[in-house]
């Protein structure tokens, strides 16, 4: 991928604009499955996953306790273990949310504060987000849990089941971290790919107006407060720091080696701009300009893609900045 960097000034300030070629429509999304224990969440997640895979040609990732090798009774035995479980799920979601991937989180997701944390991850990634709530009354969930136990399938211990039922915080579509909310009512209908809530969720995630009458989904917009640091951003700023230091050293050495007075130009090498000097520029001034440049680059990366990570592009940008600032100081 090639970055294009452009510069401009406004009210005497220097700005960077980074842009990349369009890569087409992105359908990344985060889907939160929530509900009481043994309310059909895993069945709903599997049906949603199959329906999505039939509808769109892109990866669909399922994250749940078994995928992390966690036993439900052990994981929910006490608060420290439950907190550790939520942390592991959150980390897995953070790693999985990416361009052109739909991530389904199949877990209790019973605490509204935790759903808010997952919503923040979606917002930081600039992705679509929705919640699928499996609605079932306590008696039905308890009967299903007992049936699983009789069949020697994974089931909750009674003490843990009762505690989870008591602490469940029902999602509310009025909350931004629970919106958009789809409700799958168990008892009124079986869980399958054609269930109304699943069809509507697929329609919402794919922007298919012909299915369920859903409107096109809006991606959450990341802000400085919610945006996660990016590895590429860290590497880019490191390259900028190193490249600018090299240019400062080259300019200082060129002036020190100048014979017969003022050095009018400094050659940085093939493919790079020549730095034009109309006067002697000392090391303190160069360091000040370098610090300002790095600060502007860091601020720009918060609201857009990170700066280019190759050294040559970084040197070119700093050289252009020096030429602009040094010529402006003569006016």
C-alpha positions in Angstrom: 0.0 0.0 0.0 1.3 3.4 -0.9 0.7 6.5 1.2 0.5 10.0 -0.3 1.4 12.9 2.0 0.4 16.5 1.2 1.1 19.6 3.2 -0.7 23.0 3.5 -0.7 26.0 5.7 -3.6 27.8 7.4 -3.4 30.8 9.6 0.4 30.3 9.7 0.2 26.7 10.9 1.6 23.7 9.0 -0.7 20.7 8.5 -0.3 17.2 7.1 -2.9 15.3 5.1 -2.4 11.6 4.6 -4.5 9.6 2.1 -4.6 6.1 0.7 -6.3 4.7 -2.3 -9.9 3.5 -1.9 -10.1 -0.2 -1.3 -13.9 -0.5 -1.8 -16.7 -1.1 0.7 -15.8 -2.4 4.1 -18.2 -4.6 6.1 -16.4 -5.2 9.3 -18.7 -5.5 12.3 -18.9 -6.6 15.9 -22.0 -8.6 17.0 -22.6 -9.2 20.8 -24.8 -12.2 21.7 -26.2 -11.8 25.2 -28.8 -13.5 27.4 -29.4 -15.6 30.5 -27.4 -18.8 30.9 -28.8 -21.6 28.7 -31.0 -19.2 26.7 -29.9 -20.5 23.3 -27.1 -18.0 22.7 -24.7 -20.5 21.2 -27.4 -21.9 18.8 -28.3 -18.3 17.8 -24.6 -17.4 17.2 -24.1 -20.5 15.0 -27.2 -19.8 13.0 -26.2 -16.1 12.6 -22.7 -17.2 11.5 -24.1 -19.6 8.9 -26.6 -17.0 7.6 -23.8 -14.4 7.2 -21.4 -16.8 5.5 -24.2 -17.5 2.9 -24.9 -13.8 2.4 -21.4 -12.2 2.1 -18.0 -13.3 1.0 -15.9 -12.4 4.0 -14.5 -14.0 7.2 -16.9 -14.4 10.1 -15.1 -15.1 13.4 -16.8 -16.6 16.5 -15.3 -15.9 19.9 -16.7 -17.8 22.9 -15.5 -19.5 26.1 -14.6 -22.9 24.4 -12.5 -21.1 21.8 -10.4 -19.9 24.7 -10.3 -23.3 26.4 -12.4 -22.1 29.3 -14.9 -24.1 31.3 -18.1 -22.2 32.2 -18.3 -23.4 35.8 -14.7 -22.7 36.5 -14.7 -19.3 34.7 -17.8 -18.1 36.7 -16.8 -19.7 40.0 -15.9 -16.4 41.6 -15.5 -12.7 40.7 -11.7 -12.7 40.1 -12.1 -15.6 37.6 -15.1 -14.0 36.0 -13.1 -10.8 35.6 -10.3 -12.7 34.0 -12.7 -14.4 31.6 -14.1 -11.0 30.5 -10.5 -9.7 30.0 -9.6 -12.7 27.9 -12.7 -12.3 25.7 -12.1 -8.6 25.4 -8.5 -9.1 24.3 -9.6 -11.7 21.8 -12.2 -9.3 20.4 -9.6 -6.5 20.2 -7.3 -8.7 18.2 -10.1 -10.0 15.9 -11.8 -6.8 14.9 -10.3 -5.8 11.6 -11.1 -4.7 8.1 -13.4 -7.1 6.3 -14.2 -9.3 9.3 -17.4 -9.8 11.2 -16.8 -10.8 14.8 -19.5 -12.6 16.8 -19.0 -12.7 20.6 -21.0 -15.6 22.0 -21.0 -15.3 25.8 -23.3 -14.1 28.6 -22.3 -10.5 28.1 -24.6 -9.9 31.0 -23.0 -6.8 32.5 -23.9 -3.5 30.8 -20.5 -2.0 31.7 -18.8 -4.8 29.9 -21.0 -4.4 26.8 -20.0 -0.7 26.9 -16.3 -1.8 26.9 -17.0 -3.9 23.8 -18.9 -1.1 22.2 -15.8 1.1 22.8 -13.7 -1.4 20.9 -16.1 -1.3 18.0 -16.0 2.5 18.0 -12.2 2.6 18.1 -12.1 0.3 15.1 -14.8 2.3 13.3 -16.9 -0.7 12.7 -20.6 -1.6 12.7 -22.1 -2.8 16.0 -25.2 -4.6 17.1 -26.5 -6.7 20.0 -28.6 -9.9 19.6 -30.5 -10.7 22.8 -31.8 -14.2 23.3 -34.9 -13.6 25.4 -36.1 -16.5 27.5 -37.8 -16.8 30.9 -35.9 -18.2 33.8 -37.9 -21.4 34.1 -37.2 -22.2 30.5 -33.4 -21.6 30.9 -33.4 -23.7 34.0 -35.1 -26.6 32.3 -32.7 -26.4 29.3 -29.7 -26.4 31.8 -31.1 -29.5 33.6 -31.7 -31.2 30.3 -28.0 -30.6 29.3 -26.9 -32.0 32.6 -29.0 -35.2 32.1 -27.4 -35.6 28.7 -23.9 -35.2 30.1 -23.4 -32.0 28.1 -21.7 -28.9 29.6 -24.1 -27.3 32.1 -24.0 -24.7 34.8 -23.9 -25.8 38.5 -27.1 -24.6 40.3 -25.2 -22.1 42.5 -23.5 -20.5 39.5 -26.7 -20.6 37.4 -28.7 -18.8 40.2 -26.0 -16.1 40.6 -25.8 -15.4 36.9 -29.5 -15.1 36.6 -29.6 -12.7 39.5 -26.9 -10.4 38.1 -28.1 -10.3 34.5 -28.6 -6.7 33.2 -31.1 -6.7 30.3 -29.9 -4.8 27.2 -31.8 -1.6 26.4 -31.9 -0.3 22.8 -31.9 3.3 24.2 -28.3 2.8 25.3 -25.7 3.4 22.7 -23.8 0.3 23.8 -26.9 -1.8 23.3 -27.9 -0.4 19.9 -28.8 -1.6 17.4 -30.7 -4.2 19.4 -32.3 -7.4 18.0 -34.4 -9.7 20.2 -34.8 -13.4 19.6 -37.8 -14.5 21.7 -37.4 -18.2 22.7 -40.6 -20.1 23.1 -42.4 -18.1 20.5 -40.1 -19.4 17.7 -37.4 -22.0 17.3 -33.8 -20.8 16.6 -32.8 -21.2 13.0 -31.3 -19.1 10.2 -34.7 -17.8 9.1 -35.6 -16.6 12.6 -36.8 -13.0 12.2 -34.2 -11.5 14.6 -31.4 -13.3 12.7 -32.7 -12.2 9.3 -32.9 -8.6 10.5 -29.4 -8.7 12.0 -28.0 -10.1 8.7 -29.9 -7.4 6.8 -28.5 -4.7 9.2 -24.9 -6.0 9.0 -24.9 -6.4 5.2 -26.9 -3.3 4.3 -29.4 -5.4 2.4 -32.6 -3.3 2.2 -34.5 -6.1 0.6 -34.3 -8.3 3.7 -36.4 -7.3 6.7 -36.6 -3.6 5.5 -33.4 -2.7 7.4 -31.7 0.6 6.7 -28.0 0.7 5.8 -25.9 0.5 9.0 -23.7 3.3 10.1 -20.2 2.6 11.3 -19.3 3.9 14.7 -16.8 6.8 14.4 -13.6 6.5 16.4 -12.6 9.5 18.6 -9.3 10.4 20.3 -10.8 9.1 23.6 -11.7 5.7 22.2 -9.2 5.1 19.5 -6.6 2.4 20.3 -3.0 3.0 19.6 -1.9 1.4 16.3 1.3 -0.5 15.9 1.8 1.0 12.4 1.4 4.5 14.0 4.2 3.7 16.5 6.5 2.5 13.8 5.8 5.5 11.6 6.5 8.0 14.4 9.7 6.2 15.2 10.8 6.5 11.5 9.9 10.2 11.5 12.0 10.7 14.7 15.0 8.9 13.2 14.7 10.5 9.8 14.4 14.1 11.2 17.5 13.5 13.4 19.5 12.4 10.4 18.5 15.5 8.4 19.4 17.8 11.3 22.8 16.2 11.5 23.3 16.6 7.8 22.4 20.3 7.8 24.7 21.0 10.8 27.6 19.1 9.3 27.2 20.8 5.9 27.4 24.2 7.4 30.3 23.3 9.6 32.3 22.0 6.6 31.4 25.0 4.4 34.4 26.9 3.1 34.2 30.6 2.2 31.0 31.6 4.1 27.3 30.8 3.9 26.2 27.4 2.6 23.3 28.1 0.3 22.0 24.5 -0.2 22.3 21.1 1.4 21.9 18.0 -0.7 20.2 15.2 1.2 20.7 12.5 -1.4 19.0 11.1 -4.5 15.2 11.5 -4.7 15.1 14.0 -1.8 14.5 17.8 -1.9 17.5 20.1 -1.6 17.3 22.3 1.5 17.8 25.9 0.6 19.5 28.2 3.2 19.3 31.9 2.9 21.1 32.4 6.2 23.0 30.4 8.8 20.7 28.1 10.8 22.1 26.9 14.1 21.5 23.6 15.9 19.1 25.1 18.5 16.8 26.4 15.8 16.9 23.1 13.9 16.0 21.2 17.0 13.1 23.5 17.7 11.8 23.1 14.1 12.2 19.3 14.5 10.2 19.2 17.7 7.4 21.2 16.2 7.4 18.9 13.1 7.1 15.8 15.2 4.4 17.3 17.4 2.3 18.2 14.3 2.8 14.7 12.8 1.7 13.1 16.1 -1.4 15.2 16.3 -2.3 14.5 12.7 -2.0 10.7 13.2 -4.7 10.8 15.9 -7.4 11.9 13.5 -6.4 9.9 10.5 -4.1 7.2 9.2 -0.6 7.1 10.6 2.3 8.8 8.7 4.2 6.8 6.1 6.6 4.3 7.8 9.4 4.4 5.2 12.4 6.6 5.9 12.7 8.2 2.5 9.1 9.6 2.7 9.7 10.8 6.2 12.9 12.7 5.1 11.0 14.2 2.2 8.3 15.5 4.4 10.7 17.0 6.9 12.8 18.6 4.1 9.7 20.2 2.7 8.7 21.5 6.1 12.2 23.0 6.7 12.2 24.7 3.3 8.7 26.2 4.0 9.5 27.3 7.5 13.0 28.7 6.8 11.7 30.7 3.8 8.7 32.0 5.8 11.1 33.3 8.5 12.7 35.6 5.9 9.4 37.4 5.2 
